[in-house]
Each structure stands twice: as C-alpha cells, then as structure tokens.
Amino acid sequence: MATETGKESEFTPEAPWISVSPAGLWEVQRRWTEERKKGDDTPQMGSVCKIRVPLDRWVLLRMGEGQCDIVESCLEGMRAGESCEFTVRAYLGNSKLVSSDGTQSEKTEEEGQCFSLHLHSFTPGQESWQMTPAEKWAWVQFHKQRGSQRFGKGDIWGAAQSYCCAVKLIITLKGHTRGKEEDQKEVDRGEDPNKESDLTAQDSKGQEDGEKEAKAIPTEVEYRTMKTELHSNLSLCQLKLGQPAKARASSTKATALDPASVKAWYRLGQACLQLGDFGEARQAFSKVLQLQPDSASARTALKQVNAKAKDLDSKLGQRLSKMFS
C-alpha cells in the first residue's frame, strides 16, 4: 500500500508557476504521466532538446532561446525519455489580466488547456555558474537581440523576459571585464610585439586560444553600455505593460550607469508621470532637454507634467477651502 501511495503522489500535479507568451502571462502546471527516470542529467541553457509536442511530431528546441517559454519551463528538470502533461490557463493575478500590448481586461474564470510533452533526448548544456565570462557575454548579447526581435513583433512580455535573462547574466560578469585594448598590454609591459618567440606550436595555439577568449570578454565600457541599454529597454517594456513602479526602478538604474542616456531619462520621466511624482518627472524631462535641447517629445511631456501638477494643486486648493469654509 505504501508503494501505491507513493506512485499516486508522484503523478499529482506540481505547484503551478508563471510563464510568458505573446498573449501575456500564463499559469502553468505540470503533471508526470509515468514513473520518473533515474539520473541527474536534465536540459540546461544551450541544450538542444528533441521533443514531441501536441502536433504529434518531433521538433528541436534549444533551451534559453525563447522559442516557447512555456515549453522550456516544462523541460526544466525532465530527463531523457520522460513524458508529462501540462495545463495552461491565463494568469489573472490579483486584479486584472494584462495582454502583451499592455491592455487590461477584467479577470474571468477560465478552464485550462492540457497538452502532452515527451522529451526524447538532449545535448549537454550549462548552468550559468559553469560558463566562462566569454560564454556568458555571448548569451547576454543573444538575449538582448532576441528581446529586440520580440518587442518588434509586439511580444512585450517575451521581450521583457529576454531582457531579464540578460540582466541576470550580466550581473555575474561584474569584475570580469577586460582592459580597453588587450593588444596594448604588450606595449604597456615594454614588450616588442615583433620579437621572435621560443614558444612551441602547441604553446602558440594555446596562447592564440587564450587571446581569442580574452577578446570575447567585454571591456568595462562595453559592459556598462550593455547594462544601461538592458535596463532602459526593460523599463520601456514595463511602461507598456502598465508597470510604472518597475519601470522607474529600471530606468533609474540605467541613468545611474550612464547619466548621458537620453532614452533612460525620458523613460524615467514617463514612469514618474504615471506614478504622479511630478517633481521627479519634471527633473527627468528637464535632463532630457539639457542633453538634447531640440527634443520635441520632452518639451511636450514637460508641459504635460506642469499641466497635471497645476491641476492637482487646484483640486487640493478647492478641497482645503471647503474644509475651512
């Protein structure tokens, strides 16, 4: 009886989690349909997985590329040869349902759709802590490019997901950047780059590989520029998704990294305007005009801030007059 109970509990649904798709946020819940396989190997970032999806055909999916975030999340923890079912339903949150284009609708109860997933096999991948700085940088660049592609297609939730993945990785690169010019190192050490070397062919190849690895690591300037752009792009997604508080946090990080980023200051102003923080919004838009005096959008936004602030002061004045009349 104990064994049967164990099997029954094994096939009960796992705790649900939230994933993204072009249509918005979704609640996903996985249930194993058979006894689990043994072993510790599971798909990691970069793994190419051969899977069978509801279309009843085999397809290849590379973990981390964002082809389908819901399926990727279900593949995490699966072993080769395993099958599962997953139920997907629109995530309603605590108030309203937010679609990919940022529009909101009242939440309504909705039955989930159930799909089957079979993992045939997969190639080795890596956890972030197993990657070299060069490999992490390559993934950061990929996620940023992928985020831009998804944003261009109107998949705002997906774009935000890609930018978040890039931010999580680039944080681990702090302290692992290279100098402005690696080739300058020999000159700085007083070495003659044309001097003959006694290195063997094998040593020479190892040195070349090391130089290629070093050049694949970002400079400090490239690192800060990338981090600025990621936080700024993420803030734009958050603005479109109706998340002004998060947008303010992201754009604030971007302006701290690069005080000359016009886009970051403008998005900070937009976020503060939506939050009703007119003082900070005025400062942000004024900074945009300081950096780019011919910015018509910043001038318009500043007028909007002043008009809303004046309207608020007028309403407060009317309320106070009624209280003391």
N, C-alpha and C positions, 0 to 999 in steps of 0.2 A: 504493500500500500504506500509505503514511503517513497518508493521509486516512481510510482504512478503520479503521486502528488508533485514530485519534483519535475516530472515532464510536463505536467499540466501548467505549473507555474512558469516553466521555461517558454511556453508558447503564448503566454498572456502578453498583451501589448506593453511596450515600454513607455516611459514617460514621454509626452509629446515635446517637440521643440519647434522653434520658429525658423522658417526659411523664406527665401525670396524668389520671385519670378517676375516677368514683365507685367503681370497683372496685379502685383502687390505682394503683401505679406501672407504667408500661409502657415497653418499649423500642421505639422507632420507627425505621424505616429507610426512606429514600425512594430511588426509582429513576426516572429520567426515561425516558419511553417513546417520545420523539421528539426531533428536533433542537431545541435551545433557541432561543427567540425572541431578537431583539435589543432592546436598550434597558436603561435603568436604573430604570424605574418598577416598583416592586413594592408589594404591600399593606403599609401601616403601621398603627399604632394609630389606630383610628377609621374605617378603610376599610371600606366595605360591599361585600362580595365576592359576586358571583353565581357559584355553584359547582354542579357536578353531582357527587353522591355516589353510593355503591353502590346507592341506591334508584332510580337512573336517572331522577331528576327534578331540576329546578333549584331551588335554595334560596338564601336570602340569609343571610349570616353577617357580623357586624360584628367586626372584629379588636379584641381586648382585652376583650371582654365575657365570655369564658369559656363560650360556648355549647358548644364542644367543643375542649378544649385541644390534643388530638392533631391535629385538622384545622387549627387555627390555626397550629400549629408547622410543618405541612407547607406551608401557604400562604406562609410567610415565604420570600422570595427568588423566588417564582414570578412569571411575567409573564403578562399577559392573553393568553388563547388557548393556554396551555400545559397539558399533561397529565402526570400522574405516577402511579406506583403506590407504595403504602407498606405495609410489613409491620409488624404489631403483635404483640408477644409479651409475656407477663408478665415484668416485671423482677424477677430473682431476687437481684440484689445479690451480696454476698459470703457471705451466710449463709441468711437466711430470707425468705420472701415475706410482706410486711405488707399486709393488706387495709385498706379505707377505715375500718373500725370499730376498727382497731388490733390485731386478732387476727393471730397469726402461724402460718404453716404451713411445713412442711419444703419446700424447693425441689425441684421435679421438672422434668425436661426437657420442654419443650412446643413444639410446632411453631407458628410464627406464622401469622396470618391476613393475607391480602393483599387490599387494597382499591384501587380506582382513584379518582382525583380530577382533575377538569377545572376550570380557572379561566377562566370566560367573560370577565368584566370586573370592575372595582372602582373605587370612588370614591377621591379623594385622601385620604390620611391624614397623620399627622405622627409623626416621631420625637420622643422626649421633649425633646431639645435644641432642637427647633423650636417647642415650646409656650410660651405665656406662663404666668406664675405662676398666673393665674386658671384657665387650661385644665388645668394640672397638678393644681390643687386639686380641680377638678371630677372628674377621673379618680380621685384619691385617695379622694374620697367615694364614688364609684361602686364602686371595688374593695372598700372596706370593707363597703358594703351587700351587695355580691354575695357576699363571704366569709361574712357572717352568714346569708344565704339558703342557701348551700351547706352550711354547718355544720348548719343546722336540718333539712336534708334527709338528713343523715347522710353527706354527701360531705366527709369530713375532709381528704382530700388536696387536693380542689378548693378548700376554704376556706383552707387553708394557702397554696396557690398565689395566691389572690386577695389575701390579706394581705401576702404577699411582694411582689407587684406594687405594692401601695400603699406599702409601706415604701421600695422603691427610688425611687419618685417623690417621696415627701415629703422624703426626704433632700436632694433638689435644691432644695427650697424654703427651705432654711436661709438666713436673711439677706434673704428676700423677703417677709416678713410686714409687715402694716400696723400702725398705732398702735391703741390700744384703741378710740378712737372717731374715725373720719375726719372726722365733722361738727364735731368740736371744734377742728380745725385753724384754721378761720377765726377763731374766738373767741380762740384762743391767739395768733394774729397780730394781734389787735386790730381785725379787720375786722368790719364790720356786715353780717350776712347779708341784711338787708332793703334794703341800699343798692342803688340803680339801677346797672346796668352798661351800658357802651358797647359790649358785645360784639355782633357781628352774629349773625344766625340761624345761620349756618354755624359760627361760633366757639362759640356757645352749645351747639349739638348736639355739637360735638367735646368740649366741657367735660363735658356730660352723659354721653357715652360713656366719658370718662376716669374719671368718678366711679363709674359702674357697674362698670367694670373694677377699680377700686380696692376697691370693696366686695365683689367676688368673691374677693379675696385674703384669706386668714385673718389674724386678729390673732395675736400671739405666744402668747397664752393658748390660742386655738383650735388653733394649730399643735402646741403641746406636749401638749394634751389628746388630740388625734387620734393623735399619735405614741405616746403612752402606751398608748392603747387598742389600737392595732395590734400593738404588741409583746406586750401582755398577751394579746390574743386568739390571736396566733400561738403563744405559749407553751402555751395550752390545747390547741391542735391538736397540737402536738409531744408533749405529755404523752399524749394519746390515741393517738398513732401510735408510742408506745414510743421517744421520742427525749428522754430526760430531760436530757442534757447540753445539747442545743439549747434545750430549754425553760428551763433555768436561765439560759442566756445571754440569752434574750429577756425573761424576767421581771426579770432584773437591770437591763436597760436601762429597763424600764418603771418600776421602783421608783426609779431614778436620776432619771428625768424627773418623776415625781410620787411623792414619799415618802409621800403620804397615800392611795395607791391600795390599797385592801384586797384587791381581786382579784389584783393583781400580787404582793403579799406572800404571799398564800395559795398561788398557783401556784409561786412561788419555793420555798416550803416543801415543796410536793409533789414538785417536781423534786429537791430536795436529799435528801428522804427516800428517793426511788427510787434515788438515787446512793449512798446510805449515808453521806452527810455530815450526821450527826445534829446536830452543833453548829450549823451554818448553818440547818438545818431548824428547830431549836428557836428560834433568833433570829427567823426569818421568821414563825413561827406566834405567837410572843410579840408581835411587832409588830402582827399582825392583832388580837390581843386588846387591845392598847394603843389601837388605833384604833376597835375595835368590841368592847367588853367582853362583849357578850351573844352573841358568835358561838359557837354550839354546835359547829359543824364544826371550828373552830380548836382548841377545847378537846379535842375527840376526837382530832384529829390530833396535838396536843401530847402527849397520853397515849400515843399510838401510838409517837411518837418516843422518849419516855422508856422505854417497854417494850422497844423494839428495842435501844436503847443499853444498857440493863441486861442484856439477853440476850447482846449481843455481849461486854460486859465479863466476864460469867460464863463464856462459852466461852473467852475469852482466858486467863482465870484458870486454867481447867482444863488448858489446853494448857501453860501455864507450869509448873504444879505437876507435870505428867507429865515435863517436861523436866528438872526438878531433883529428882525423887523418887529 
